[in-house]
Amino acid sequence: MLDDLHLFIEIARRKSMSQTAKDLSLNLSTLSRRIQSLEEKLGNPILQRTARGIVLTAKGEQLYNELAEQVLTLNTHLNQLNSPTLEASDFYLLCPQNIIAGPLMPALNAFLANNLALNLHIYPSNTNSQLSQKRFDLAIRVGEQQDSSYFQKRLGAIAVKLVSKKDAPRTRLILPYTQTQLPTGMLNKLTELYSDISYCFDITIARKMVEEGNGVGLLPMSEISCITDKQAFDYIELQPAFANRPIYALWHNTRQPSKTASQLITLIQSVIEQTPCLQGDIVKLG
């Protein structure tokens, strides 16, 4: 019954049977059967399927509120006991390459200095698909998070603007974001404004292209702050303006992150508090 309760809680967090089945590598019919079995044992329905996804019944809400944290914590402990090859000294971090190798590097260095015996595994990416595909203890993600199955804490924000070298041609756009990372309708707006678009799915490479005068770049302040000769660049106003991209820390299984993850989050917060470009501020150019 504990396993079935865990499955119910994972469904309640995701609000989706199909996504839960995918994330947990289960057959959808098997998952449905397990939940039906749990409902029979409880004597009450706990989930309702609607056109917009899964909705908890009153019994389901009560069950989730009273047991979710305890069941997730117990499941984590059981997984650790059943995985002897994974040492407690291993820590897995997912983080965008441009900010972990840039403004957040002091936090990472301090974290390593405080944990000399820790085996740190870093996956430098901002791809949300990795969250369900890789083991991680902490993920730093930039942008609004669509997956509600992970606990998250907002740490800061990064403003994004169009920027160009003053003497650069302004018919080409250098775009380091995918359509899903852009506000609704933004890509259509940009294609109306620029006849040529270079898609570059690495923010640091995009910034280097802009620095060379190859076009107008849609860049975050974390990269614009790295431009050496800021007097040689200007912002190009865009209406509606590109919204700030929030910075989140994400973890799973328990409402509070692990002690080690909390330590790294605190160090990252300290860096963000001293770094205006990670608080939504605009870097001065021109």
C-alpha positions, 0 to 999 in steps of 0.5 A: 500500500505504501508504494501505491500511496507514493504513486498517488502523491506523485500524480497529485504533484504533477496533476497528470497520470500520463506525465507521472507514468512517463517520469516513473517509467511505468505503463499508464494502464499499470498506474491506473490499475494501482490507483484503482486498487488503492481507492478500493482499499480506502473505500473512496475515490481520491482522483478525478480525471477532467479535461484539464487534467487530474483533480483531487477529491476531498478524500484525496486532498486530505490524504495528500495534505496529511501524508505527502511529506512523510511518504516522500521522505520515507521513499527517499530513505528506502531508495538510498538503502536499496542503492548501495552504489550511490554514496552519500558523498555524491551530490548532483547539480543541474545548472545553466552553464553561463551562470554557473561558469559566470556570476555563480562561480564564487558560490560553487567555489565556496561550496566545494571549499566547505565540502572537501569530501564531496563528489560533485557532479555538475550537468551544465544545462538549462534544459527542463527535460533533464529533470526527469532524465537525470538524478539530481539533488539540486537544480538551478533553472532560469525561466518559469517552471511548468512542472509542478512536481518539484519543490522550488524556491525563487532566488532572483531574476534576470532581465532580458533585452535586445542589444547591439553594437552601435555600428553593427547591422540591425537586420539580423537577430541572434536568438539564444532561446527556443520558442517555448522559452519565449513569451507567447507570440514573441517569436512571431513579433521578432520575425516581423522585425528582423528579416534574418534570424540566427538561432544559437542555443547557447547564451554565451556563444550568442553574446560573443556573436553580438560582441563581434557586431554580427547582429542584434542579440536577445540577451540576459543581463548575466551575459550583457554584464560580461561585455567589456566595452559597454560604451560601444553597445546600445539597447533596442527597445521592444514592445511589449518588453521581454519579461524578467526571467526568474531564477529558481532552485528546484529539488524533489521528494521533501518540502525542505531541501537536503542539508547539503542542498540548503547550504548551496542554495544559501551560498547562491542567494548570497551571491545573487544579493551582491549581483544586481544583474541577478536581481532584475537590474539593467546593466548600463550601456552606451 
